[in-house]
């Protein structure tokens, strides 16, 4: 039985807690948050306000790192140096430099497993689309498209000010709301060669991080990519991922993978499982990825998302930001 703890009891922890509590091979023994009122979220577990005290006092196999972005690396490092496995929420790090430090940390501690929560890779629609692309049955990839049109009110940043501060969040819609989309674009499109991007703030919230980002992506295989993400819409629309192949077009929208034929008729291929409640856009693959990570701890399996796997998405964020600052295309070899 794995002895598990959660550090950080914010919104995303509400997804992690029931998964841990219902897993047959795990027991939640401790939680940590600076807000003492969060104790009620897991009354069965020991409660701490200092994560270092928790790491010293508890005999832990695994920690779920659900903290704000700037605390991902230092807390994961503190756990790994004590021989504790870490399942860390996205993003992998604040920037490429820090992500490389996490990769080095994982390499330097081969007995410790560090998994990154890029759960959308394990959606049924994503897996089916990746299989179609990799099969070659529809020819080579010509283009990929990723659209994220969501809504974040001013209160979203006022209630948790770290979300709007660059030094604490590392960015806005790119690193927070659409990092999964960037990750899937590079999985589907292939290795990225260069990016021309732009970041902006269309809402008058007075925040430091971007609320809107766009990019044109050139892949080494000749494919082209389009990325658009914003927090400025009136609501949270379904993420849209599309792949244009030589002999077919496939689109994931509303959690359904559809094939469009030459007559523009659509055929449903597969639909994702979904989490209950209003935040449907989280998908339902957290549970599966957590299970794969726990299996890795128990058996040595490596079938989960490692720090090195998640590196490409944060490199894309940095490239888009630099391109916007320089107002020109940048090459990924510079990151």
C-alpha positions in Angstrom: 0.0 0.0 0.0 1.5 3.3 -1.1 1.5 6.0 1.6 0.6 9.2 -0.2 0.5 12.9 0.7 -0.8 16.0 -1.1 1.0 19.4 -0.8 -1.2 22.3 -1.9 -5.0 22.1 -1.4 -6.2 24.5 -4.1 -8.6 23.9 -7.0 -6.7 21.1 -8.7 -6.2 19.2 -5.5 -10.0 18.6 -5.5 -9.3 16.4 -8.6 -6.4 14.5 -7.0 -7.8 13.9 -3.5 -10.7 11.6 -4.6 -8.4 9.7 -7.0 -6.0 8.9 -4.1 -8.8 8.2 -1.6 -10.5 5.7 -4.0 -7.3 4.0 -5.3 -7.1 0.4 -4.0 -3.3 0.5 -3.6 -2.9 3.9 -1.9 -3.7 5.5 1.4 -3.8 9.3 2.0 -1.8 9.8 5.1 -1.0 13.5 5.1 -1.9 16.8 3.5 -0.3 20.2 3.6 -1.5 23.8 3.0 -0.8 27.2 4.6 -4.6 27.7 4.9 -5.7 25.7 8.0 -9.3 25.7 6.9 -8.3 23.3 4.2 -8.0 20.6 6.8 -11.6 19.7 6.3 -10.9 18.5 2.7 -9.1 15.4 4.1 -10.1 14.9 7.7 -8.7 11.3 7.7 -5.1 12.6 7.0 -2.6 14.3 9.2 -2.6 18.1 8.4 0.5 20.2 8.1 1.2 23.9 7.2 4.9 23.3 6.5 5.8 20.8 3.8 9.3 20.3 5.1 8.0 19.3 8.5 5.6 16.9 6.8 8.4 15.3 4.8 10.4 14.8 8.0 7.6 13.6 10.2 5.7 11.2 7.8 6.9 8.0 6.2 5.8 8.7 2.6 6.1 6.8 -0.6 4.7 9.5 -2.9 3.7 13.2 -2.8 1.3 14.9 -5.1 2.7 18.4 -5.8 -0.4 20.6 -6.4 1.2 23.9 -5.5 1.4 27.2 -7.5 3.9 27.1 -10.4 6.8 28.8 -8.7 6.8 26.1 -6.0 6.8 23.1 -8.3 10.5 22.7 -8.7 11.7 23.5 -5.2 9.1 21.2 -3.5 9.6 18.4 -6.0 13.4 18.7 -5.4 12.9 18.5 -1.6 10.9 15.4 -2.0 13.2 13.7 -4.5 16.3 14.4 -2.3 14.5 12.5 0.5 13.8 9.5 -1.8 10.1 10.3 -2.1 8.4 9.8 -5.5 6.5 12.9 -6.8 3.5 13.2 -9.0 3.7 16.9 -10.0 1.0 19.0 -11.5 1.6 20.9 -14.7 3.5 22.9 -15.8 6.7 20.9 -15.6 8.5 24.2 -14.5 8.4 28.0 -14.8 10.7 28.0 -17.9 13.0 25.9 -20.0 16.0 26.5 -17.7 14.2 25.3 -14.6 12.7 22.3 -16.6 16.2 21.2 -17.5 17.1 21.3 -13.8 14.1 19.0 -13.1 15.2 16.6 -15.8 18.7 16.6 -14.3 17.2 16.0 -10.8 15.3 13.0 -12.2 18.5 11.6 -13.9 20.5 12.1 -10.7 18.0 10.2 -8.6 17.2 7.0 -10.6 15.5 5.4 -7.6 12.9 8.3 -7.5 10.1 8.6 -9.9 8.9 12.1 -11.0 5.7 12.1 -13.0 4.2 15.2 -14.6 0.4 15.6 -14.9 0.0 16.0 -18.6 -3.1 13.8 -18.4 -4.7 14.9 -21.8 -2.2 12.6 -23.5 -4.3 9.7 -22.1 -7.7 10.9 -23.3 -9.3 8.3 -25.5 -9.6 10.8 -28.3 -6.0 11.8 -28.1 -4.7 8.2 -28.1 -6.9 7.3 -31.0 -5.7 10.3 -33.0 -2.1 9.6 -32.2 -2.6 6.1 -33.5 -4.2 7.3 -36.7 -1.3 9.7 -37.3 1.4 7.3 -36.5 -0.1 4.5 -38.6 0.6 6.4 -41.9 -2.6 5.1 -43.3 -3.8 8.7 -44.2 -0.4 10.0 -45.4 1.9 12.5 -43.8 0.8 15.4 -41.5 0.3 18.6 -43.3 -0.9 20.7 -40.4 -2.1 20.8 -36.8 -4.4 23.3 -35.1 -5.0 23.9 -31.4 -7.7 26.4 -30.2 -8.5 27.3 -26.5 -11.1 29.9 -25.9 -11.9 30.1 -22.2 -13.1 32.7 -19.7 -11.3 33.9 -16.6 -13.0 36.8 -14.7 -11.1 39.5 -12.9 -11.9 37.7 -9.6 -9.9 34.6 -10.8 -6.7 36.7 -10.5 -7.9 38.7 -7.4 -8.7 35.6 -5.4 -5.3 34.1 -6.0 -2.9 37.0 -7.0 0.0 34.6 -7.8 -1.9 33.7 -11.0 -1.4 37.2 -12.4 2.3 37.7 -11.4 5.0 36.6 -13.8 7.5 35.7 -11.1 5.0 33.3 -9.5 3.0 31.9 -12.4 5.6 32.0 -15.2 2.9 33.2 -17.6 -0.8 33.2 -18.2 -2.9 31.4 -20.8 0.1 29.6 -22.3 1.6 28.0 -19.2 -1.6 27.8 -17.2 -4.7 27.2 -19.4 -3.3 25.8 -22.7 0.0 24.0 -21.8 -1.8 20.7 -22.6 -2.8 22.0 -26.0 0.8 22.9 -26.8 1.9 19.5 -25.6 -0.5 17.7 -27.9 0.4 19.9 -30.9 4.0 18.8 -30.7 3.1 15.2 -30.1 0.9 15.2 -33.2 2.9 17.4 -35.5 6.4 16.2 -34.7 9.5 18.0 -33.6 9.2 21.7 -33.8 11.7 23.7 -35.9 10.7 27.3 -35.4 7.8 29.4 -34.0 6.5 32.9 -34.8 4.3 34.0 -31.9 2.6 36.9 -30.2 1.3 37.4 -26.7 -1.0 40.2 -25.5 -3.5 41.3 -22.9 -6.9 42.0 -24.3 -8.6 42.4 -20.9 -8.0 45.4 -18.6 -7.2 43.4 -15.5 -3.8 44.9 -14.7 -2.1 41.6 -14.5 1.5 40.9 -15.6 0.8 37.6 -17.4 -0.7 37.2 -20.9 -4.4 36.5 -21.4 -4.1 35.8 -25.1 -1.4 34.1 -27.3 -1.1 33.1 -30.9 1.6 31.2 -32.9 2.5 29.8 -36.2 4.6 26.7 -35.8 7.0 25.1 -38.4 7.7 21.5 -37.8 10.9 19.7 -39.1 8.8 17.4 -41.2 7.4 20.3 -43.2 4.0 20.4 -41.4 2.5 23.8 -40.3 0.8 24.5 -37.0 -1.6 27.1 -35.7 -2.1 27.8 -32.0 -4.5 30.2 -30.4 -5.4 30.5 -26.7 -7.3 33.2 -24.8 -9.0 33.7 -21.4 -11.1 36.5 -22.9 -14.1 34.6 -24.1 -17.5 34.7 -22.4 -17.3 31.1 -21.3 -15.2 27.9 -21.4 -15.6 26.4 -24.8 -14.3 23.0 -25.7 -10.6 22.8 -26.7 -10.3 22.0 -30.4 -7.4 20.0 -31.8 -7.3 19.3 -35.5 -4.8 17.3 -37.7 -4.8 17.7 -41.5 -3.3 14.7 -43.2 -2.7 14.1 -46.9 -5.8 11.8 -47.1 -7.9 12.8 -44.2 -8.9 15.4 -41.6 -9.5 14.6 -37.9 -10.8 16.9 -35.2 -11.2 16.6 -31.5 -14.0 18.9 -30.2 -16.5 18.5 -27.4 -14.3 15.6 -26.3 -15.2 13.7 -29.5 -12.8 12.6 -32.2 -14.4 13.0 -35.6 -13.2 12.1 -39.1 -14.2 14.5 -41.9 -14.4 12.9 -45.4 -14.1 14.5 -48.8 -17.8 15.4 -48.8 -17.3 17.2 -45.5 -19.4 14.6 -43.7 -18.3 13.8 -40.2 -17.9 10.4 -38.7 -17.6 9.9 -34.9 -14.6 7.7 -34.0 -14.4 7.9 -30.2 -15.6 10.0 -27.2 -13.7 10.7 -24.1 -14.8 9.7 -20.6 -15.7 12.8 -18.6 -15.4 14.1 -15.1 -18.7 15.1 -13.5 -19.4 18.7 -12.8 -18.8 22.0 -14.6 -15.0 21.7 -15.2 -15.5 19.2 -18.1 -12.5 20.6 -19.8 -10.2 18.9 -17.3 -11.0 15.6 -19.0 -11.1 12.4 -17.0 -7.6 11.0 -17.5 -6.1 12.2 -14.2 -7.2 9.0 -12.7 -5.6 6.9 -15.4 -2.3 8.8 -15.3 -2.2 8.6 -11.5 -2.8 4.8 -11.8 0.1 4.5 -14.3 2.4 6.5 -12.0 1.6 4.3 -9.0 2.2 1.2 -11.2 5.6 2.7 -12.1 6.4 3.0 -8.4 5.4 -0.6 -7.6 6.7 -2.4 -10.7 9.3 -0.2 -12.4 7.1 0.5 -15.4 7.9 3.8 -17.1 4.6 4.3 -18.8 3.8 7.8 -17.5 4.9 11.4 -18.4 8.4 12.1 -17.3 10.0 15.5 -16.8 11.9 15.0 -20.1 8.6 14.2 -21.9 7.1 17.5 -20.7 10.1 19.6 -21.7 8.9 20.3 -25.3 5.7 22.2 -24.2 7.6 24.6 -21.9 10.2 25.3 -24.6 7.3 26.2 -26.9 6.0 28.7 -24.3 9.4 30.3 -24.0 9.8 30.4 -27.8 6.4 32.1 -28.3 7.2 34.7 -25.6 10.6 35.5 -27.1 9.2 35.6 -30.6 6.6 38.1 -29.4 9.3 40.3 -27.8 11.6 40.1 -30.9 8.8 40.4 -33.4 10.3 37.6 -35.5 10.4 33.9 -35.9 12.7 32.1 -33.4 14.3 28.6 -33.8 13.9 26.0 -31.2 17.6 25.1 -31.2 18.0 28.4 -29.2 16.1 26.9 -26.3 
